[in-house]
Amino acid sequence: MKKILLTCDTSKKYSYDLAPKLHGWLMEHMNSEMAEYFHISQVNPYSLRVLPKKNMVLLDISILDESVEKVFDEILLDNSLEKIVLGNNSEITLKITNREVTVLSTKQLADIFYVNEPRREMQINFLTATGFKVKGEQVYLPDILLIFQNLMLRYATIFEGSNKIDKELLQEIANKTKIVSFSIQSSYYPIHGRYIPGFIGKIKIRCNGSKTLISYLNMLLCFAEYSGIGIKTSMGMGAVNILLK
């Protein structure tokens, strides 16, 4: 997995709707077949987030599937790309001032599972509005089962080519893991004129299961920093960072 981080000066004040606009810009710069592939994918092979940094904006694009890395590299790492112009009327100009690339390999993920000392307490910081959809209904409160069901499905799709997860394992996670503290507030996320309900803030969770189970959760949450959690992560929702304690 690869993370491309672009630091940009912006012509206008930062707003969350930059992320859906960036998503549209990326689709416009891909060939139609690749754009359609992303559109119909059950789990998007990339996620993005747009975050403020003093007088700048950070564009964070994570590519989960190695088979599509080249597409993003050709667009975002081309030195001739000096600025990104967003909006139907070109109202937002993002001047690229720095590029950074980081990689999370399958070996590094495996080391988290097999080598690293597991951390029983884990803090999830929800940086952008996060929500879930269950049987057509929006869920916009943090829920252990929904968080890890979402991550397990993403992981299985990307690394195993499967859309099925181990339901018994998921239930064990739900039974053995609890939210022990939280600071959460509701947040609405703008996408194409609509406002999607979600939540931002942080939760601390503790797993009382086996070391193997804890290591698995540690690994999934490190994966989450690239994949995001919940719905519409390709448009900027569900961005998280993780503290393992």
Salt bridges, closest charged atoms under 4 A:
ASP17 OD2 - LYS21 NZ 3.10
ASP60 OD1 - LYS3 NZ 3.39
ASP60 OD2 - ARG49 NE 2.91
GLU69 OE1 - LYS2 NZ 3.72
ASP73 OD2 - LYS2 NZ 2.87
ASP111 OD2 - LYS107 NZ 3.02
GLU117 OE2 - LYS211 NZ 3.95
GLU121 OE2 - ARG206 NH2 2.30
